[in-house]
């Protein structure tokens, strides 16, 4: 599943759909129950409009540091040079 292409299912009190997009958020409590620092949330979530927004846990096999950098368009550290296939 490509999370950044999903739309949110939340609908406000006037029947208008949420126009939010997936974003990486840091857990307020430090770590979630699985030991993750981050989760995927909806940019349309507000204290006044909490109901119906999507959020996702980051799978255990995902490097959170790399995911945060990619989602914020931060350049990744250089990768060791590996000879190309011939």
QUISULMO-V438810 format. One record per helix or strand of 2 or more residues. SS is the DSSP state (hx for helix, st for strand). FROM is the first residue (numbers start at 1). TO is the last residue. If there is no record, write none. Layout:
[[SS:FROM:TO] [SS:FROM:TO]]
This chain:
[[hx:3:5] [st:22:26] [st:38:42] [st:56:57] [hx:64:71]]
